[in-house]
Amino acid sequence: MSSHSFTRTLKDETGYGAGGRWRGVFQERLARRLALAVTALGLMAGAAGAQEVPAKGIFDGHGVVKAVAPGTGWLTIAHGDIKGFMPAMEMIYKVRSPDLSKDLHPGDVVDFKIDAANYVIVEVKLTAHAK
């Protein structure tokens, strides 16, 4: 074995030959970045898969009127669970027509139908007047 080939082998093994030291550092950093990118993609894919599919159709709700917006007729309603659509909460809803809410007052108990695609109340029925 010539001294030249021994020197070349030694340099390659120690990482100092042919840019070896820096090549090793670069490869290590690249491997870390790739691992991070793969992890991030996996997390994003998992989060996307966990998203709920938007509900479609008309759903029945029951609740108490908290406020009626003058002019627009928008209703703030504290309602129970709307099965298949949303949990119990208090929320402001658009109404299909201001006429739907013109005779309602805070405290009135109502049954209503809501269009899930647009979060618009399409029908309201007064079940009890405010106390």
C-alpha positions in Angstrom: 0.0 0.0 0.0 1.5 3.3 -0.9 1.7 6.1 1.5 -0.6 8.2 -0.7 -3.5 5.7 -0.5 -3.0 5.3 3.2 -3.1 9.1 3.7 -6.3 9.3 1.6 -8.0 6.5 3.5 -7.0 8.1 6.8 -8.3 11.5 5.7 -11.6 10.0 4.6 -12.1 8.1 7.8 -11.3 11.1 10.0 -13.6 13.3 8.0 -11.0 15.8 6.9 -10.4 14.5 3.3 -12.4 15.9 0.3 -14.5 18.2 2.4 -15.5 15.3 4.7 -15.7 17.3 7.9 -18.1 19.8 6.5 -19.9 17.2 4.4 -20.7 15.3 7.6 -22.0 18.4 9.3 -24.1 19.3 6.3 -25.5 15.7 6.1 -26.4 15.8 9.8 -28.2 19.1 9.5 -30.0 18.0 6.3 -31.2 14.8 8.1 -32.5 16.9 11.1 -34.4 19.2 8.7 -35.9 16.4 6.8 -37.0 14.7 10.0 -38.6 18.0 11.2 -40.3 18.4 7.8 -41.7 14.9 7.8 -43.0 15.4 11.4 -44.6 18.7 10.6 -46.3 17.2 7.5 -47.6 14.3 9.6 -49.0 16.6 12.2 -50.7 18.8 9.6 -52.2 15.7 7.9 -53.5 14.5 11.3 -55.0 17.9 12.1 -56.7 18.0 8.7 -58.2 14.6 9.2 -59.5 15.6 12.6 -61.5 18.5 11.2 -65.2 18.0 11.3 -67.3 17.9 8.1 -69.6 20.9 8.0 -73.2 20.0 8.8 -75.8 20.4 6.0 -79.5 20.7 6.3 -82.1 22.2 8.6 -81.8 21.4 12.3 -84.3 22.0 15.2 -83.3 24.0 18.2 -84.9 25.1 21.5 -83.8 28.1 23.6 -84.4 31.4 25.2 -84.2 34.8 23.3 -81.6 37.0 24.9 -81.8 39.9 22.5 -83.4 41.0 19.2 -81.4 43.4 17.0 -83.5 46.3 15.8 -83.7 46.6 12.0 -82.1 43.3 11.2 -84.1 41.1 13.5 -81.0 39.1 14.3 -81.5 37.0 17.4 -79.3 36.2 20.3 -80.4 32.8 21.6 -79.2 30.7 24.5 -80.0 27.2 23.3 -79.5 23.6 24.3 -77.6 21.1 22.1 -78.7 21.1 18.5 -78.2 17.4 17.8 -76.0 16.7 14.9 -75.1 20.4 14.5 -73.7 22.2 17.6 -73.4 22.1 21.4 -75.4 24.2 23.8 -74.3 27.9 23.7 -75.5 31.5 23.5 -75.0 32.9 20.0 -76.2 35.6 17.6 -78.0 34.3 14.5 -79.1 35.9 11.3 -82.8 35.4 10.5 -84.1 34.7 7.0 -86.5 37.7 7.4 -86.8 40.3 10.1 -90.5 39.4 10.2 -89.5 36.1 11.9 -88.4 38.0 15.1 -90.6 41.1 15.1 -92.8 39.9 17.9 -90.1 38.3 20.0 -88.7 39.8 23.2 -85.8 38.9 25.6 -86.8 36.0 27.8 -89.2 34.4 25.3 -88.8 30.7 24.9 -88.7 29.5 21.3 -88.4 26.5 19.1 -86.5 27.3 15.9 -85.2 25.8 12.7 -81.7 26.7 11.5 -80.0 26.3 8.1 -76.7 24.7 9.1 -74.9 25.8 5.9 -75.5 29.5 6.6 -76.2 29.6 10.3 -79.5 31.3 9.5 -82.7 30.8 11.4 -85.4 30.0 8.9 -88.4 29.5 11.2 -89.2 30.5 14.8 -92.1 29.4 17.0 -92.8 31.1 20.3 -93.5 28.5 23.0 -93.6 30.7 26.1 -93.6 34.5 26.7 -91.0 36.1 28.8 -91.7 35.9 32.6 
